[in-house]
Amino acid sequence: MSTFPATRLRRLRRTGALRSLVRETRLDLDDLVYPLFVGPTTQANEELPALGRFSVDDLAREAEELLGLGISAVILFGIPDEKDDEGSGAYVADGVVQRALRALRERYPDLVLVTDVCLCEYTSHGHCGVIENGEVANDATLELLARTAVSHAGAGADAVAPSDMMDGRVAALRSALDEAGFSETPIVSYAAKYASAFYGPFREAAESAPSFGDRRGYQMDPANVREALRECEQDVAEGADVLIVKPALPNLDVIRAVRERFDLPVAAYNVSGEYAIVKAAAARGWLDERQAAIESLTAIKRAGADFVVSYWAKELSGWL
């Protein structure tokens, strides 16, 4: 009589159809938000295609293509014509993101338009807020972030996503949006945003690298997870509707911890460095890009993310 266990876990791995039948975590285009950069002119990025930028006119054509591929949500980042110390291009009525929103909203009413609310792309110094005495001034920045969010909502944004990591920004945005008549506009908060080395390609594309110092004084220390939960707890109390963890892959444990602690939708940002690493390795023939991308995004969802901001969304429309 055999003493081998009756259960053989390999039985359900034998064929692709069986594996699909019992798959626990599924990846779908509806789970993805595609980042788009809009600026004065269109500039392609040969090595990292998803990090190219579009003029407002060309952005509309790109949006039409995305909808045709089945991508239903984007997040907009702006590169203004000119930058100044207070990042005024972020909140002026004719700013590049505001113009893009009006163009897209009119033509593509079914496309979910999320906007990044931060000053780093718009300030001459590259920091996420105004500078006082050589440091980012938290409270002085809140008013400008609130003005930015209101201007985005007025131009047609479905949701606003503050990524600055100033204390109290969610409350400031919620109050300003409500007072301006946008009480239905959700806040998708970058609640746990770490000071990460993985943002490099984005900062180059958005021309948003700090001209002095770094962002460790307001973005989170990558060593901390309890602090991330405190950040999320504060944002929930202030009125956040969605919590984002950024970057995603180095922080799968944080995504899981946030998912287990809070009932709000949880998102993760599969950032530019994560995308670039796989692209570079695939270009050298070291790995299969399609498999690595799908595995990475599946891991992010498995950790607990309800949706993922990812530069692979367009390619996944064909791979899935």
C-alpha positions as CSV (number, residue, x, y, z in Angstrom):
1,M,0.0,0.0,0.0
2,S,1.4,3.4,-1.0
3,T,2.2,5.9,1.7
4,F,2.3,8.8,-0.8
5,P,-0.2,11.5,0.1
6,A,-3.5,11.3,-1.8
7,T,-3.3,15.1,-2.6
8,R,-1.1,16.0,-5.5
9,L,-1.0,19.7,-6.0
10,R,0.5,19.3,-9.4
11,R,-2.8,17.9,-10.8
12,L,-4.3,21.3,-11.3
13,R,-1.2,22.7,-13.0
14,R,-1.1,20.1,-15.8
15,T,-2.6,22.2,-18.6
16,G,-3.1,25.8,-19.3
17,A,-6.9,25.5,-19.1
18,L,-6.7,23.9,-15.7
19,R,-4.3,26.6,-14.4
20,S,-6.6,29.3,-15.7
21,L,-9.6,27.6,-14.1
22,V,-8.1,27.8,-10.6
23,R,-6.2,31.0,-10.9
24,E,-6.5,33.1,-7.7
25,T,-5.5,36.5,-9.0
26,R,-6.6,37.9,-12.4
27,L,-5.2,40.8,-14.3
28,D,-7.6,42.8,-16.5
29,L,-7.3,46.1,-18.4
30,D,-10.1,47.5,-16.2
31,D,-7.6,47.2,-13.3
32,L,-5.1,49.6,-15.0
33,V,-4.6,53.4,-15.2
34,Y,-2.2,54.7,-17.9
35,P,0.0,57.7,-17.2
36,L,0.0,60.4,-19.8
37,F,2.4,63.4,-20.1
38,V,1.1,66.5,-21.7
39,G,3.3,69.5,-22.6
40,P,3.9,72.2,-25.1
41,T,5.1,69.8,-27.8
42,T,5.0,66.1,-28.6
43,Q,8.3,64.3,-27.8
44,A,8.7,60.6,-28.3
45,N,10.8,58.5,-26.0
46,E,12.4,55.7,-28.0
47,E,13.7,53.6,-25.1
48,L,10.7,54.0,-22.8
49,P,7.7,54.7,-25.1
50,A,5.2,55.2,-22.3
51,L,7.3,58.1,-21.0
52,G,6.9,60.2,-24.1
53,R,4.9,63.4,-24.0
54,F,2.1,64.8,-26.1
55,S,0.8,68.2,-27.1
56,V,-2.8,68.8,-26.2
57,D,-3.9,68.1,-29.8
58,D,-1.8,64.9,-30.0
59,L,-3.0,63.8,-26.6
60,A,-6.6,63.7,-27.9
61,R,-5.5,61.3,-30.6
62,E,-3.6,59.2,-28.1
63,A,-6.8,59.0,-25.9
64,E,-8.8,57.8,-28.8
65,E,-6.3,55.0,-29.4
66,L,-6.3,54.0,-25.7
67,L,-10.1,53.7,-25.7
68,G,-9.9,51.6,-28.8
69,L,-7.5,49.3,-27.0
70,G,-9.8,48.9,-24.0
71,I,-8.0,51.2,-21.6
72,S,-10.6,53.3,-19.8
73,A,-8.6,55.4,-17.3
74,V,-5.6,57.7,-17.4
75,I,-3.7,60.0,-15.1
76,L,-2.4,63.2,-16.5
77,F,0.9,64.9,-15.7
78,G,1.7,68.4,-17.0
79,I,4.9,70.0,-18.3
80,P,4.2,73.7,-18.6
81,D,5.7,76.2,-21.1
82,E,7.4,78.1,-18.2
83,K,8.1,77.4,-14.6
84,D,8.3,79.7,-11.6
85,D,9.0,79.5,-7.8
86,E,5.4,78.9,-6.9
87,G,4.5,76.5,-9.7
88,S,1.7,78.7,-10.9
89,G,1.3,76.6,-14.1
90,A,-0.3,74.0,-12.0
91,Y,-3.4,76.0,-11.1
92,V,-3.9,78.7,-13.7
93,A,-7.1,78.3,-15.8
94,D,-5.2,77.9,-19.1
95,G,-2.6,75.6,-17.7
96,V,-1.5,72.6,-19.9
97,V,-3.4,70.0,-17.8
98,Q,-6.5,72.2,-17.7
99,R,-6.5,72.6,-21.5
100,A,-6.0,68.9,-21.9
101,L,-8.9,68.1,-19.6
102,R,-11.3,70.3,-21.5
103,A,-10.2,68.8,-24.8
104,L,-10.5,65.2,-23.6
105,R,-13.7,65.7,-21.5
106,E,-15.6,67.0,-24.5
107,R,-14.5,64.4,-27.0
108,Y,-14.2,61.3,-24.7
109,P,-16.9,61.4,-22.0
110,D,-16.3,57.7,-21.1
111,L,-12.6,58.1,-20.4
112,V,-11.8,58.3,-16.7
113,L,-9.6,61.4,-16.2
114,V,-7.5,61.5,-13.0
115,T,-5.0,64.3,-12.5
116,D,-1.8,64.4,-10.5
117,V,-2.0,67.3,-8.1
118,C,1.5,68.4,-7.2
119,L,3.8,71.4,-7.9
120,C,7.1,69.6,-8.8
121,E,6.6,69.7,-12.6
122,Y,5.7,73.4,-12.4
123,T,8.3,74.9,-10.0
124,S,11.6,76.3,-11.2
125,H,13.3,74.5,-8.3
126,G,11.6,71.1,-8.8
127,H,10.3,70.6,-5.3
128,C,6.7,69.7,-4.5
129,G,5.9,73.0,-2.7
130,V,6.9,76.5,-2.2
131,I,10.3,77.2,-0.6
132,E,10.7,79.3,2.5
133,N,14.1,79.6,4.2
134,G,15.5,76.9,2.1
135,E,12.9,74.3,2.9
136,V,9.5,73.2,1.5
137,A,6.9,75.1,3.4
138,N,4.1,72.6,4.2
139,D,1.2,75.0,5.1
140,A,1.9,77.6,2.5
141,T,1.8,74.8,-0.2
142,L,-1.6,73.6,0.8
143,E,-3.5,76.6,-0.6
144,L,-1.8,76.2,-4.0
145,L,-2.5,72.4,-4.1
146,A,-6.1,73.2,-3.3
147,R,-6.3,75.7,-6.1
148,T,-4.8,73.2,-8.4
149,A,-7.4,70.5,-7.5
150,V,-10.3,72.9,-7.9
151,S,-9.0,74.1,-11.3
152,H,-8.7,70.4,-12.5
153,A,-12.2,69.6,-11.3
154,G,-13.5,72.6,-13.0
155,A,-11.8,71.6,-16.3
156,G,-13.4,68.1,-16.2
157,A,-11.3,65.8,-14.0
158,D,-13.1,62.8,-12.7
159,A,-10.8,62.5,-9.7
160,V,-7.7,64.4,-8.3
161,A,-4.7,62.6,-7.0
162,P,-2.4,64.6,-4.6
163,S,1.1,63.3,-4.7
164,D,3.0,66.0,-2.8
165,M,3.1,64.4,0.6
166,M,2.4,67.6,2.5
167,D,0.6,67.0,5.9
168,G,-3.0,68.0,5.7
169,R,-3.3,68.2,1.9
170,V,-6.3,65.8,1.7
171,A,-8.3,67.9,4.2
172,A,-7.3,71.1,2.3
173,L,-8.4,69.6,-1.1
174,R,-11.6,68.2,0.3
175,S,-12.6,71.6,1.8
176,A,-11.7,73.5,-1.3
177,L,-13.5,71.1,-3.7
178,D,-16.6,71.1,-1.5
179,E,-16.7,74.9,-1.3
180,A,-16.3,75.2,-5.1
181,G,-19.2,72.9,-5.8
182,F,-17.2,69.7,-6.5
183,S,-18.3,67.6,-3.5
184,E,-18.7,64.6,-5.8
185,T,-15.0,64.7,-7.0
186,P,-13.1,61.9,-5.3
187,I,-9.6,62.3,-3.9
188,V,-7.2,59.5,-4.9
189,S,-4.4,60.1,-2.4
190,Y,-0.8,59.1,-2.7
191,A,-1.1,58.2,0.9
192,A,2.2,56.2,1.2
193,K,4.7,57.7,-1.2
194,Y,8.2,56.8,-0.5
195,A,11.4,58.7,-1.3
196,S,12.5,56.2,-3.9
197,A,15.3,55.7,-6.4
198,F,12.8,54.2,-8.8
199,Y,11.4,57.6,-9.9
200,G,14.3,58.5,-12.1
201,P,12.9,58.1,-15.6
202,F,9.7,59.9,-14.6
203,R,11.6,62.9,-13.3
204,E,13.5,63.1,-16.5
205,A,10.3,62.9,-18.6
206,A,8.5,65.4,-16.4
207,E,11.5,67.6,-16.0
208,S,10.8,67.6,-12.2
209,A,14.1,66.6,-10.5
210,P,14.9,68.9,-7.6
211,S,17.5,71.5,-8.3
212,F,18.9,71.3,-4.8
213,G,18.6,68.8,-1.9
214,D,16.1,65.9,-2.2
215,R,12.5,65.0,-1.1
216,R,13.3,62.9,1.9
217,G,12.0,65.6,4.2
218,Y,8.4,65.1,3.0
219,Q,8.3,61.7,1.2
220,M,8.5,58.6,3.3
221,D,11.6,56.7,4.5
222,P,11.6,53.3,2.6
223,A,12.4,51.5,5.8
224,N,9.0,52.3,7.4
225,V,5.7,50.5,7.2
226,R,4.0,51.6,10.5
227,E,4.5,55.1,9.4
228,A,2.8,54.3,6.1
229,L,-0.3,53.1,8.0
230,R,-0.3,56.3,10.0
231,E,-0.2,58.3,6.8
232,C,-3.1,56.3,5.4
233,E,-5.1,56.6,8.6
234,Q,-4.6,60.4,8.5
235,D,-5.7,60.6,4.9
236,V,-8.8,58.5,5.6
237,A,-9.8,60.8,8.4
238,E,-9.3,63.8,6.2
239,G,-11.6,62.4,3.5
240,A,-9.5,60.4,1.0
241,D,-11.6,58.1,-1.2
242,V,-8.7,55.9,-2.5
243,L,-5.2,55.2,-1.0
244,I,-2.2,54.8,-3.3
245,V,1.1,53.1,-2.3
246,K,4.1,54.2,-4.4
247,P,6.3,52.6,-5.7
248,A,4.6,49.2,-5.9
249,L,7.1,46.4,-6.3
250,P,9.5,47.4,-3.4
251,N,6.5,47.8,-1.2
252,L,4.3,44.7,-1.7
253,D,4.2,44.3,2.1
254,V,3.0,47.8,2.5
255,I,0.2,47.2,-0.1
256,R,-0.8,44.1,1.9
257,A,-0.7,46.0,5.2
258,V,-2.9,48.8,3.8
259,R,-5.3,46.4,2.3
260,E,-5.8,44.5,5.6
261,R,-6.2,47.7,7.7
262,F,-8.5,49.8,5.5
263,D,-11.7,49.3,3.6
264,L,-11.1,52.0,1.0
265,P,-10.0,51.0,-2.5
266,V,-6.3,50.5,-2.6
267,A,-4.1,51.3,-5.6
268,A,-0.4,51.0,-6.3
269,Y,1.8,52.9,-8.7
270,N,4.0,50.6,-10.8
271,V,6.5,53.4,-11.3
272,S,8.9,54.4,-14.1
273,G,12.0,52.8,-12.6
274,E,10.2,49.4,-12.3
275,Y,9.1,49.7,-15.9
276,A,12.6,50.8,-17.1
277,I,14.4,47.9,-15.3
278,V,12.3,45.3,-17.2
279,K,12.6,47.2,-20.5
280,A,16.4,47.4,-20.2
281,A,16.8,43.8,-19.2
282,A,14.5,42.7,-22.1
283,A,16.5,44.8,-24.5
284,R,19.7,42.9,-23.4
285,G,17.8,39.6,-23.9
286,W,18.0,38.8,-20.2
287,L,14.3,38.2,-19.7
288,D,11.0,38.1,-21.5
289,E,9.3,41.5,-21.1
290,R,5.8,40.2,-21.5
291,Q,6.1,37.5,-18.9
292,A,8.0,39.8,-16.5
293,A,5.4,42.6,-16.8
294,I,2.5,40.3,-16.3
295,E,4.2,38.7,-13.3
296,S,5.0,42.0,-11.8
297,L,1.5,43.4,-12.2
298,T,-0.1,40.2,-11.0
299,A,2.1,40.3,-7.8
300,I,0.9,43.9,-7.2
301,K,-2.7,42.8,-7.4
302,R,-2.1,39.7,-5.4
303,A,-0.6,41.9,-2.6
304,G,-4.0,43.7,-2.4
305,A,-4.2,46.5,-5.0
306,D,-7.6,47.0,-6.5
307,F,-6.1,48.8,-9.4
308,V,-2.6,49.7,-10.7
309,V,-1.1,52.8,-12.4
310,S,1.2,51.3,-14.9
311,Y,3.2,52.3,-18.0
312,W,2.6,48.8,-19.5
313,A,-1.2,49.3,-20.0
314,K,-1.0,49.8,-23.7
315,E,1.2,46.8,-24.3
316,L,-0.9,44.7,-21.9
317,S,-3.9,45.4,-24.1
318,G,-2.3,43.1,-26.7
319,W,-0.7,40.7,-24.3
320,L,-3.9,39.9,-22.3
